[in-house]
Amino acid sequence: VSGSRPSWVRWGAIGSIVVAAGILDGLVGLVVGALVAAGVVAFGVRGRALLGVAVGAMALVPVAMLVSGLPTAASLSPRMVLDARVAHHLAFAALVLLVVGTLRDEGDERDERSGP
C-alpha cells in the first residue's frame, strides 16, 4: 500500500483485506486481518518483516499438527484440516501475512526506486 496513492485507496485496500480475512476464516481471520492492518497502519511494518513472520507462522503449522496428534491412516480426510483448528488458523494467518507482506514489499521497493 504505497504512500503515493490517495489515502482513500490505501484505506480501501486495508479494509478489503480485513473483510476478506473475516469472510474466509471467520472471527479468527477478522482478528488476524485487523492485527496485520493495525501493524501496517499504526507502526508502518515493512513488507520484509511481514514475510518473515509469515514464514515463521507457516513453520509452526507442522508443530501444531504434531502437538494436537497425528491422525491415523483410517481418519485421513479433508475433515482433518477442520479438526486441527490451531494449524488451520496458523496457515491462514501465514497466508494473510504473505499476501500483505508481498504487496508491502513491492510498494517499499517502488518507493525506494523513485526516491526523493
FENVEN-V677581 format. One line per field, one symbol per residue. ss: DSSP state (A for helix, B for strand, O for the rest). phi: phi as a letter, one per 40 degrees, with the letter a starting at -180 (. if undefined). psi: psi as a letter, one per 30 degrees, with the letter a starting at -180 (. if undefined). A space follows every 10 residues. Layout:
ss=???
phi=???
psi=???
//
This chain:
ss=OOOOOOAAAA AAAAAAAAAA AAAAAAAAAA AAAAAAAAAA AAAOOOAAAA AAAAAAAAAA AAAAAAAAOO OOAAAOOOAA AAAOAAAAAA AAAAAAAAAA AAAAAAAAAA AAAAOO
phi=.ccccccccc cccccccccc ccccbgcccc ccdccccccc ccbgdccccc cccccccccc ccccccccgc ccccbcaccd cccccccccc cccccccccc cccccccccc ccccfc
psi=jlffllefee eeeeeeeeee eeefgbeeee eeeeeeeeee eefhkleeee eeeeeeeeff eeeeeeefkk llefgklffe eefieeeeee eeeeeeeeee eeeeeeeeee eeeea.
//
